Amino acid sequence: MAQGSTVEAVVEAGEMRAAKGRSLWADARARFFRNKAAVASLVVLVLVVLFATFGQTVAQWSNEEIDWSLLGNVPQAGGPSLANGHYFGVDETGRDLYARTVQGTRISLAVGIVGALISVVVGTSYGAVAGYVGGRTDGAMMRFVDLMMSIPYMFVLILLLVVFNRSIVMLFLGIGLISWLDMARIARGQTLSIKNKEFVEAAIATGVSTPVIIFRHIVPNLLGVVVVYATLLVPQMIIFESFISFLGLGVQEPNTSWGALINAGADNLRNGTPWMLAFPLSFFIVTLFALFFLGDGLRDALDPKDR
Amino acid sequence: MIPFILRRLLVAIPTILALIVFSFLLMDFAPGSPFATERGVPPEVLANLEAKYGLDKSLIERMGIYIWNVVTQFDFGPSFKFTDRTVNELIAQGFPVTLTYGFWSFVVAVAVGVTLGVMAAVFQNSWLDYLAVGVTVGAQVLPNFVMAPILVIIFTLWLGWLPGGGWQGGQIEYLVMPVIALSTSYMASIARITRSSMLEVLNAGFIRTARAKGLPMRRVVMRHALKPAMMPVISYLGPAFVGMITGSVVVDVFFSTGGIGQFFVNSALARDYSVIMGITILVGMLTVFFNLLVDILYAWIDPKIRY
């Protein structure tokens, strides 16, 4: 979704400029498509997104229906089967695991994307302002980031979730609270090297105001690095949410996520229902793999100095 | 050196205080009384209870008393749910367990990670290198809550070698799976960081000089390359520590090892605010203290750092 459209935007931008010779983006696109692992990952991710979006339409059960005919003997009869329409089997309460996986995939992807978006918006602005303004402001702003990074945020987040009741909104908010820290550091570092370039000097000389310089001249130039790290942040956010849901402190029933599904599968391991762990776990691992490879591919394509 | 440590302490202490104040305010903000039960409590009893726990005082007074008790006596107060237990008793019971497997996980992650990284760099592009890179990429998508059920499937359900949980005073067979589950993804990160920084160092001029004067490769690596190559690894130890102490919660819950993570999650589910807060602050203190140690280690090893 977000990665897909960003990549498309990158590709489009490349195409627009290709006529005028090989632009930065065209080069990046060429480098990206030479990377087989990254392209394959992109395909996998598109499939996962399609699964999350349209998966429910081929399901024969909804994620809330309980298949009463299987409820008493899930370990014997609840396994994956095309005959009764439970492609991935059923969970311990007789709900269709395929529909539950679709639902969990939606939430996990949403968490990853929202977390990355927050970090892009907040982190980039914060880092660009700190880096451009410099001096004491920079010192104080980055000190605050250091302080936030030095506390074990998972514990604080769980404290937040307990106090303000566990809800998806709170989870998004809590993840958003910490996801921007790394991005702020990266954006600041890039800004420091950009702000002494001639085009910024030209903007200052022609009397452009500081906020306009930051958001019209500096931020667009951070985009390459930001896209790369945003892609690498998505899996981190997914892991983060799954961690909390694994502990039973994240999304609440009837909602679910990969972490919650993995937790349910792991809890039922000894009951002889391996499919309850296998399907969510495969989705989790395959998607994370694809995201990491995509991020690596994008880094090689957009951030050539890092090679 | 001493002024440097003092200056770092000057940052560390406000961080801890800020964490205490933040947690305390959050807890105070939480809706509902900790003594509310379904049957309701007579006002006289409630008044007595509040007086016993000091809740009849003003917010500032209570916070002052709490901070004073934490700082001077390391006393986190009573648990609100279990009237016969204090937070300190829970910590005293769980902390040695967490410390035991946490320590071993840390040792395993650093020892195996560094060895793997150095070998991969020294024998770059050999099968050993590919194996190491493969392991690190694979381990990236195996966070502790994924590793834990996978380990149980393999070692408990299939092979039947290890018990699926419990602690029994920390006998080796109860220690193996928690340590592997907790250390794998950090071992991978350390290996990756070591490999890339070692490759960089091995291409440096002074290594060529050492090779040119005829030193054997083993000696070059051990005497000359290892120390500078360790710098990025050392700066990763702080985040690794935070990650492991957070991951200990998953280990405690999944393997029923009885560390502080188990108390943390149980209290989070039971809304036992004082326990959650006590553990959060304790973990925060540990983290800040550990980061301080890492900083000192860094400054001590790297002669370029001025303090």
Contacts between the chains, C-beta under 8 A, distances in Angstrom:
chain1	res1	chain2	res2	distance
A	147	B	15	5.6
A	147	B	18	7.1
A	150	B	15	6.0
A	150	B	238	7.8
A	150	B	287	6.3
A	150	B	288	6.0
A	150	B	291	5.6
A	151	B	15	7.1
A	151	B	19	5.6
A	151	B	284	5.3
A	151	B	287	6.7
A	151	B	288	7.9
A	152	B	242	5.3
A	152	B	245	6.2
A	152	B	246	6.0
A	152	B	280	7.4
A	152	B	283	4.9
A	152	B	284	6.1
A	152	B	287	5.3
A	154	B	246	4.2
A	154	B	249	7.5
A	155	B	246	7.2
A	155	B	264	7.2
A	155	B	276	8.0
A	155	B	279	6.9
A	155	B	280	4.3
A	155	B	283	5.4
A	155	B	284	7.4
A	156	B	19	7.8
A	156	B	22	7.7
A	156	B	23	7.5
A	156	B	280	6.2
A	158	B	264	7.4
A	158	B	268	5.4
A	158	B	276	7.2
A	159	B	23	6.2
A	159	B	26	6.1
A	159	B	27	7.9
A	159	B	268	7.9
A	159	B	276	5.4
A	159	B	277	6.9
A	159	B	280	5.5
A	160	B	26	7.0
A	161	B	268	7.6
A	162	B	30	7.6
A	162	B	268	5.0
A	162	B	271	6.0
A	162	B	273	7.4
A	162	B	276	6.2
A	163	B	26	5.3
A	163	B	27	6.9
A	163	B	29	6.4
A	163	B	30	4.3
A	163	B	273	7.7
A	235	B	141	7.7
A	239	B	143	5.2
A	242	B	143	7.7
A	242	B	145	6.8
A	243	B	143	6.9
A	243	B	145	5.9
A	243	B	246	7.7
A	243	B	250	6.9
A	246	B	145	4.3
A	246	B	250	6.4
A	247	B	249	6.5
A	247	B	250	6.8
A	247	B	253	6.0
A	247	B	265	5.4
A	247	B	268	7.9
A	248	B	265	7.5
A	248	B	269	6.9
A	249	B	265	7.1
A	249	B	268	5.8
A	249	B	269	7.5
A	259	B	145	7.0
A	262	B	145	6.8
A	262	B	146	6.8
A	262	B	149	7.1
A	263	B	145	7.6
A	265	B	149	7.2
A	266	B	148	7.1
A	266	B	149	3.8
A	266	B	152	7.6
A	266	B	254	7.0
A	269	B	149	6.3
A	269	B	152	6.3
A	269	B	153	6.6
A	269	B	157	6.7
A	270	B	157	7.5
A	270	B	164	7.7
A	274	B	153	7.7
A	277	B	149	6.0
A	277	B	153	7.8
A	281	B	146	6.6
A	281	B	149	7.7
A	281	B	150	7.9
A	284	B	141	7.7
A	284	B	146	6.9
A	285	B	141	5.1
A	285	B	142	7.6
A	285	B	146	7.2
A	288	B	140	7.4
A	288	B	141	4.0
A	289	B	141	5.4
A	292	B	137	7.2
A	292	B	140	5.8
A	292	B	141	6.9
